[in-house]
Amino acid sequence: MARKLAIIGAGPIGIEAATLALRHGWDVSVYEAGLPGTSIRRWQHVRLFSPWRLNQSTWGREILRTTFDEDEFPTGREYLDQYLLPMAETLGDVLQTQTRVRGISRRDALKGDFIGSRDEKSGPFLLHIDGPAGESYVEADVVLDTSGVYEHPASLGTGGLHAIGESDADGRIERYIPDATGADQATYDGKSTLLLGAGHSAVTSLKILADLHLKSPKTQIYWAFRGDQAPYHVIEGDSLPQRKSLGNFGNQAAAGEIAGVTPLPGSTIERIKLDGEHLDVTLWRSAGEETLQVDRIVANVGYRPDLSLNREIQVHQCYASEGPMKLAASLLASVGGDCLAQASAGVDILKSPEPNYFILGAKSYGRNSSFLLRLGIDQIQEVLAFLES
């Protein structure tokens, strides 16, 4: 009898894992709280840094029988339409959409039971699911948590806390990359926007908003970031040209060299207050408090894993990144390098104290944003090879 494999999340890694496991004869169920690729739909207007060859599995290409230009850089929409959604369609009834996993436990054990002997005594996994037919329990022999982090944006206040007044202002805060020169243009055209963050999502938003300023000069952008200097390390001879271009752009903007962009280095957010059609934002800077009035906030300050799913099973998580501890330690040892140089650390790094439970994909990196799809594809192959050995 085929072993039961439950996969949480129908993003890229969940769908890749399901299609490979089915080929290997597993009894697979995929539980997706929304629709396949929900997170990618939020940034479908953005072009990926990485080319097709780094965003597909060998089995995916075989299943779809489609030829891609391996060196072309697709947009999120092109990746969805040409690859991920056609792959999801091959899953049929295996994929259960609009079905949220509320929690994971064991049929015959509480969290604190059978430490060190869970595999022999704790029974199958028990997943609490909530879907179109209502709530139910389902069992599984193996669980792959590929639920990602993108549905859980970080708070934008000082120290990662909720800014005072953040909840009241939520309707004026965009926590993803806005399509400000496309579908969202009316929201930002001629308005003032405060952008928060200094990662690649933030500089992508900055470039889009700056392009809107060139079309509509009344559009103004204030860019607040924690550091005091240019935030982007540009790699000489970078094989990802868009990453290099954005890094250079971000450093120019931080130096005040981009039209329409006012940099605010050394800034964190203390308070947000709704004032009619505007937001009064109190920044904490080295010289003290400063208040800025804007129309919108774009908060690209990172994303966090949902730790509630595995609260009732034994998982060792990093106190800093909230990713699995062994993988987090491995990533810490390689800090500062090019993410392209990363390789999967092997199945032993992916193992959890809870036997047959694996966190894969972006969630395995916790708050660390350097995850690449090709690393998740390697993780899938390593875990299935281990389970089948």
Long-range contacts (C-beta under 8 A, 24 or more apart in sequence): 1-27, 2-26, 2-27, 3-27, 3-141, 3-142, 3-387, 4-29, 4-124, 4-139, 4-140, 4-141, 4-142, 5-29, 5-140, 5-141, 5-142, 5-143, 5-144, 6-31, 6-125, 6-127, 6-138, 6-140, 6-142, 6-143, 6-144, 7-31, 7-143, 7-144, 7-146, 8-101, 8-127, 8-143, 8-144, 8-145, 8-146, 8-147, 8-309, 9-33, 9-145, 9-146, 9-147, 9-148, 9-361, 10-35, 10-36, 10-37, 10-88, 10-95, 10-97, 11-36, 11-37, 11-38, 11-39, 11-40, 11-146, 11-147, 11-148, 11-361, 11-362, 12-37, 12-40, 12-55, 12-84, 12-361, 12-373, 12-376, 13-146, 13-148, 13-360, 13-361, 13-362, 13-373, 13-376, 13-377, 13-379, 13-380, 14-144, 14-146, 14-147, 14-361, 15-84, 15-87, 15-88, 15-91, 16-57, 16-59, 16-60, 16-87, 16-376, 16-377, 16-380, 17-144, 17-146, 17-360, 17-380, 17-384, 18-91, 18-94, 18-95, 19-57, 19-59, 19-60, 19-63, 19-87, 19-90, 19-91, 20-57, 20-59, 20-380, 20-381, 20-384, 21-384, 22-91, 22-94, 23-59, 24-384, 24-388, 28-91, 28-94, 29-94, 29-96, 29-138, 29-140, 30-91, 30-94, 30-95, 30-96, 31-96, 31-99, 31-100, 31-101, 31-127, 31-129, 31-131, 32-95, 32-96, 32-97, 32-98, 32-99, 33-98, 33-99, 33-100, 33-101, 33-151, 34-97, 34-98, 35-97, 35-98, 36-84, 36-85, 36-88, 36-95, 36-97, 37-80, 37-84, 37-85, 37-88, 38-151, 39-148, 39-150, 39-151, 40-76, 40-79, 40-80, 40-84, 41-76, 41-80, 42-150, 42-176, 42-177, 43-76, 43-176, 43-177, 44-75, 44-76, 44-77, 44-80, 45-75, 45-76, 45-77, 45-177, 45-179, 45-182, 45-183, 46-75, 46-76, 46-177, 46-204, 47-73, 47-74, 47-75, 47-76, 47-242, 48-73, 48-74, 48-75, 48-76, 48-79, 49-73, 49-200, 49-240, 49-242, 49-243, 50-240, 50-372, 50-373, 50-374, 54-372, 54-373, 54-374, 55-79, 55-83, 55-373, 55-374, 56-83, 57-377, 57-380, 60-87, 63-87, 63-90, 73-242, 96-129, 96-131, 98-131, 98-132, 99-129, 99-130, 99-131, 99-132, 100-129, 100-130, 100-131, 101-127, 101-128, 101-129, 101-147, 101-309, 102-128, 102-129, 102-130, 102-135, 103-127, 103-128, 103-308, 103-309, 103-311, 103-312, 104-128, 104-143, 104-145, 104-309, 104-310, 104-312, 104-313, 104-357, 105-312, 105-313, 106-313, 107-139, 110-312, 111-311, 111-312, 111-313, 111-314, 115-314, 118-314, 118-353, 118-354, 118-355, 119-355, 119-356, 125-313, 125-356, 125-357, 141-356, 142-356, 142-357, 142-358, 142-387, 143-356, 143-357, 143-358, 144-358, 144-360, 144-383, 145-309, 145-310, 145-357, 145-358, 145-359, 145-360, 145-363, 146-359, 146-360, 146-361, 146-363, 146-376, 147-305, 147-306, 147-309, 147-363, 148-361, 148-362, 148-363, 149-303, 149-304, 149-305, 149-306, 149-362, 149-363, 149-365, 149-366, 149-367, 150-176, 150-303, 150-362, 151-303, 151-306, 152-303, 152-304, 152-305, 152-306, 153-299, 153-301, 153-302, 153-303, 153-304, 154-301, 154-302, 154-303, 154-304, 154-367, 155-301, 156-196, 156-269, 156-297, 156-299, 156-301, 157-268, 157-269, 157-270, 158-268, 158-269, 158-270, 158-284, 159-268, 163-269, 163-270, 163-271, 163-272, 164-270, 164-271, 164-272, 165-271, 165-272, 165-273, 165-274, 166-272, 168-272, 168-274, 169-272, 169-273, 169-274, 169-279, 169-297, 172-274, 172-279, 172-295, 172-296, 172-297, 173-296, 173-297, 173-298, 173-299, 174-296, 174-297, 174-298, 174-299, 175-299, 175-300, 176-201, 176-300, 177-201, 177-204, 177-205, 177-208, 177-300, 178-205, 178-208, 178-209, 178-298, 179-208, 180-205, 180-208, 180-209, 180-211, 180-212, 181-208, 181-211, 181-212, 181-215, 185-212, 187-296, 188-212, 188-219, 188-296, 189-216, 189-219, 190-216, 190-218, 190-219, 191-219, 191-220, 191-294, 191-295, 191-296, 192-219, 192-220, 192-221, 192-222, 192-293, 192-294, 192-295, 192-296, 193-219, 193-220, 193-221, 193-222, 193-294, 193-295, 193-296, 193-297, 193-298, 194-222, 194-223, 194-224, 194-279, 194-281, 194-292, 194-294, 194-296, 194-297, 194-298, 195-221, 195-222, 195-223, 195-224, 195-297, 195-298, 195-300, 196-224, 196-225, 196-269, 196-297, 196-298, 196-299, 196-300, 196-301, 197-225, 197-299, 197-300, 197-301, 197-302, 198-225, 198-226, 198-227, 198-231, 198-232, 198-250, 199-300, 199-302, 199-369, 200-243, 200-246, 200-369, 201-300, 201-369, 202-250, 202-300, 202-301, 203-232, 203-246, 203-247, 203-249, 203-250, 203-253, 204-246, 204-300, 205-298, 205-300, 206-249, 206-250, 206-253, 206-261, 207-246, 207-249, 209-260, 209-261, 209-298, 210-249, 210-253, 210-258, 210-259, 210-260, 210-261, 213-259, 213-260, 213-261, 214-259, 214-260, 217-260, 219-260, 220-260, 220-262, 221-260, 221-261, 221-262, 222-261, 222-262, 222-264, 222-292, 222-294, 223-253, 223-254, 223-261, 223-262, 223-263, 223-264, 224-264, 224-267, 224-268, 224-269, 224-283, 225-254, 225-263, 225-264, 225-265, 225-267, 226-266, 226-267, 226-268, 227-265, 227-266, 228-265, 228-266, 228-286, 229-254, 229-265, 230-254, 230-255, 235-338, 239-340, 240-340, 264-292, 272-297, 302-367, 302-369, 303-367, 303-369, 304-366, 304-367, 305-359, 305-363, 305-366, 305-367, 306-363, 310-354, 310-357, 310-359, 313-354, 313-357, 314-352, 314-353, 314-354, 315-352, 315-353, 315-354, 315-357, 315-359, 316-352, 316-353, 317-366, 318-366, 320-367, 321-365, 321-366, 321-367, 321-368, 322-366, 322-367, 323-359, 323-363, 323-364, 323-365, 323-366, 323-367, 323-368, 324-349, 324-350, 324-352, 324-359, 324-364, 324-366, 326-350, 326-351, 327-364, 327-365, 328-366, 328-368, 331-365, 331-368, 331-370, 339-370, 339-371, 339-372, 340-372, 342-370, 342-372, 342-375, 343-375, 343-378, 344-375, 344-378, 344-379, 344-382, 346-382, 347-382, 347-383, 347-385, 347-386, 350-379, 350-382, 350-383, 356-387, 358-383
